[in-house]
């Protein structure tokens, strides 16, 4: 990918590092020919044409709709943040002291935007209009809300779920230098505490999955051995026969177009049903076939 560097004064680089850039090209993401090519300024990024999208990245996760964020300025901030996460080698991002050095997986974009939307809209509902006015009280009230189910306020969400809701507001502080509306200098939500600590989530390296009991494991292994030792040799032979038949059919029709094959088969079936013999092939053609 060719990188074009535009000469900008420092203040422009600080406020608009991605102005005019194509999202996928800037992030080094391949697109299928003819696919939409979203630009940074657009409020909806259509990534449905990603050529190397993970299999688990469903279609709805490829549409990033920033209009769900009520405050227009924070839509811009969300775009700036996600663009920085996607393109850590961009000159304006690579020089940030605390920025992530590994690009965000495109599959994670939808979830990150969802958490940014939740955070920004909570602040809007609280009467906040600039991130410079955010303080720890806003963070505490936000945590009290998102730590409970939206459909059942009496149900407390698991710490691992709450962690992601805390992490994204904290990440914004890492990119303050390039955001159009950053937190006030020196402020980080829940400063000095990781998202895990805030949410009460304890990570462990211990395998949490219990061992499979013998009553389940032994029949499973026996069935697996039966499939491998008894069934699979027959499957291999059948697969070889199918491949040979495919090669023979491909050779027999030679120059016949794919679209003509159904017509040929219909003609053969008609002759068979009406007892019309097939034309006699010449000896030379039979030998060449």
C-alpha positions in Angstrom: 0.0 0.0 0.0 1.4 3.4 -1.0 1.3 6.0 1.8 0.8 9.6 0.8 2.0 12.1 3.3 0.4 15.6 3.2 2.2 18.5 4.6 0.2 19.9 7.5 1.0 22.3 10.2 1.2 20.8 13.7 -2.1 22.2 14.9 -3.9 20.6 11.9 -2.2 17.2 12.6 -3.4 17.4 16.2 -7.0 18.1 15.4 -7.6 16.4 12.0 -5.0 13.6 11.5 -7.3 11.5 9.4 -9.2 14.1 7.4 -9.8 13.0 3.8 -8.5 9.5 4.3 -10.1 6.2 3.1 -10.6 4.0 6.2 -9.6 0.6 4.8 -6.7 1.8 2.7 -5.3 3.7 5.7 -5.7 0.7 7.9 -4.2 -1.6 5.3 -7.4 -3.7 5.0 -8.0 -5.4 1.6 -11.4 -4.9 -0.1 -13.1 -6.9 -2.8 -13.3 -5.2 -6.2 -16.4 -3.0 -6.4 -16.9 -2.8 -2.7 -17.9 0.4 -0.8 -14.8 2.4 0.3 -15.8 4.4 3.4 -14.0 7.6 4.1 -13.2 8.9 7.6 -15.7 11.8 7.4 -18.7 9.5 6.8 -21.0 8.8 9.8 -21.5 5.2 8.5 -18.6 3.0 7.6 -19.6 0.2 5.3 -17.1 -2.6 5.7 -19.1 -5.3 4.0 -16.5 -5.6 1.3 -13.6 -6.7 3.6 -11.7 -9.4 1.7 -10.1 -10.9 4.8 -12.9 -10.5 7.3 -13.0 -13.2 10.0 -15.6 -15.9 9.4 -17.3 -15.0 12.7 -17.7 -11.3 11.6 -21.3 -11.3 10.7 -22.8 -8.7 8.2 -24.2 -6.4 10.9 -20.8 -6.1 12.5 -19.4 -4.8 9.2 -21.7 -1.7 9.3 -20.4 0.9 11.8 -23.1 3.5 12.3 -21.8 6.5 14.3 -25.1 8.3 14.1 -26.3 6.3 17.2 -24.1 8.7 19.2 -26.3 11.7 20.0 -23.6 14.4 20.3 -22.2 15.2 16.8 -18.8 16.2 18.2 -18.5 12.8 19.9 -19.3 11.0 16.7 -16.1 12.6 15.3 -14.2 11.6 18.5 -15.4 8.0 18.1 -14.2 7.9 14.4 -10.9 9.4 15.4 -10.5 6.8 18.2 -11.4 3.8 16.0 -9.3 5.0 13.1 -6.3 5.3 15.5 -6.9 1.8 16.7 -7.1 0.5 13.2 -4.0 2.3 11.9 -1.3 2.3 14.7 1.4 3.0 12.1 -0.2 6.3 10.9 2.3 9.1 11.7 -0.1 10.9 14.0 -0.7 7.7 16.0 2.8 6.1 16.0 4.2 9.1 18.0 1.6 8.9 20.8 3.4 7.6 23.9 0.6 5.3 25.2 -1.2 4.3 22.0 -1.7 0.6 21.2 1.0 -0.7 18.8 -1.1 -3.6 17.4 -4.0 -2.9 15.0 -7.5 -3.6 16.3 -9.0 -6.6 14.7 -11.9 -5.4 12.4 -14.2 -7.9 14.2 -13.8 -5.9 17.4 -14.8 -2.6 15.8 -18.6 -3.0 16.2 -18.2 -3.9 19.9 -15.9 -0.9 20.6 -18.3 1.5 18.9 -21.1 0.1 20.9 -19.3 0.8 24.1 -18.3 4.3 23.0 -21.9 5.0 22.1 -23.1 3.8 25.5 -20.5 6.0 27.3 -21.1 9.2 25.2 -24.9 8.9 25.3 -24.7 8.4 29.1 -22.7 11.7 29.4 -25.2 13.5 27.1 -28.1 12.4 29.3 -26.1 13.7 32.3 -25.9 17.1 30.7 -22.2 16.9 29.7 -21.3 18.6 26.4 -17.5 18.3 26.4 -15.2 15.5 27.6 -13.1 18.1 29.3 -15.9 18.4 32.0 -15.9 14.6 32.7 -14.9 13.8 36.3 -14.8 10.6 38.4 -18.3 11.2 39.6 -19.6 10.8 36.1 -17.6 7.6 35.8 -19.0 6.2 39.1 -22.6 6.9 38.0 -21.9 5.3 34.6 -20.6 2.2 36.3 -23.6 2.0 38.5 -25.8 2.0 35.4 -24.0 -0.4 33.1 -23.2 -2.9 35.8 -26.9 -3.9 35.8 -29.0 -5.5 33.1 -30.8 -3.0 30.9 -33.9 -5.2 30.9 -33.8 -6.3 34.5 -32.2 -3.6 36.8 -32.2 -6.1 39.7 -29.8 -8.4 37.9 -26.1 -7.5 38.2 -24.0 -8.3 35.1 -20.9 -10.5 35.4 -17.6 -8.7 36.0 -16.2 -9.9 32.7 -19.1 -8.2 30.9 -18.7 -5.0 32.9 -14.9 -4.9 32.2 -15.4 -4.1 28.5 -17.7 -1.2 29.4 -15.1 0.3 31.7 -12.1 -0.4 29.3 -13.3 1.7 26.3 -13.8 5.0 28.2 -10.3 4.5 29.7 -8.8 3.9 26.2 -9.9 7.4 25.1 -7.3 8.9 27.4 -4.5 7.1 25.5 -5.3 9.2 22.4 -6.0 12.6 23.9 -3.4 14.3 21.7 -5.3 13.6 18.5 -8.9 13.7 19.7 -11.0 16.7 18.7 -12.6 16.7 22.3 -10.3 15.0 24.8 -10.5 14.6 28.5 -8.9 17.4 30.5 -5.1 17.1 30.8 -4.1 14.4 33.3 -7.6 12.9 33.7 -8.3 9.2 33.1 -11.5 7.4 34.1 -10.8 5.4 37.3 -7.2 6.5 37.2 -4.7 4.1 38.6 -7.1 1.1 38.4 -7.4 -1.3 35.6 -10.7 -2.2 34.0 -10.5 -5.6 35.7 -10.1 -4.0 39.1 -12.9 -1.6 38.6 -15.3 -4.4 37.5 -14.1 -6.8 40.1 -12.9 -9.3 37.6 -10.2 -11.7 38.6 -8.3 -13.4 35.8 -6.8 -16.8 36.3 -4.6 -19.2 34.4 -6.3 -22.2 35.9 -8.4 -24.3 33.6 -12.1 -23.7 34.6 -13.4 -26.6 32.4 -13.9 -29.8 34.5 -12.5 -33.0 33.2 -14.8 -35.2 31.1 -16.0 -38.2 33.1 -15.0 -41.7 31.9 -18.7 -42.5 31.3 -18.6 -39.9 28.5 -15.0 -40.0 27.4 -14.7 -43.8 26.8 -17.7 -44.2 24.5 -16.5 -41.0 22.6 -13.1 -42.4 22.1 -14.4 -45.9 21.1 -16.7 -44.3 18.5 -13.9 -42.2 17.2 -11.6 -45.2 16.8 -14.4 -47.1 15.0 -14.9 -44.2 12.6 -11.1 -44.0 11.9 -10.3 -47.7 11.6 -13.5 -49.2 10.2 -15.5 -46.5 8.4 -12.8 -44.1 7.0 -11.1 -46.7 4.7 -14.4 -47.1 2.8 -14.9 -43.3 2.7 -11.4 -42.9 1.2 -12.3 -45.4 -1.5 -15.6 -43.7 -2.2 -13.9 -40.3 -2.4 -11.4 -41.6 -4.8 -14.2 -43.1 -7.0 -16.0 -39.7 -7.0 -12.9 -37.8 -8.0 -12.2 -40.4 -10.8 -15.8 -40.0 -12.0 -15.5 -36.3 -12.0 -12.3 -36.4 -14.1 -13.9 -38.9 -16.5 -17.0 -36.7 -17.0 -14.9 -33.6 -17.5 -12.8 -35.5 -20.1 -15.8 -37.0 -21.9 -17.6 -33.7 -22.4 -14.3 -32.0 -23.6 -15.4 -28.7 -25.2 -19.0 -28.8 -23.9 -20.0 -25.6 -22.1 -21.2 -26.0 -18.5 -24.6 -24.5 -19.4 -25.1 -27.1 -22.1 -24.7 -30.1 -19.8 -28.4 -30.1 -18.6 -29.6 -30.0 -22.2 -27.3 -32.9 -23.1 -28.6 -34.9 -20.2 -32.2 -34.1 -21.1 -31.6 -35.3 -24.6 -30.0 -38.6 -23.4 -32.9 -39.2 -21.0 -35.5 -38.5 -23.8 -33.8 -41.1 -26.1 -33.7 -43.6 -23.2 -37.3 -43.1 -22.4 -38.5 -43.4 -26.0 -36.1 -46.3 -26.8 -34.3 -44.2 -29.5 -30.8 -45.6 -29.9 -27.8 -43.3 -29.6 -25.9 -42.4 -32.8 -23.2 -44.9 -33.6 -19.8 -43.5 -32.9 -17.0 -44.1 -35.5 -14.1 -46.3 -34.7 -11.6 -43.5 -34.9 -13.6 -41.4 -32.4 -13.9 -44.3 -30.1 -10.1 -44.8 -30.1 -9.4 -41.1 -29.5 -11.8 -41.0 -26.6 
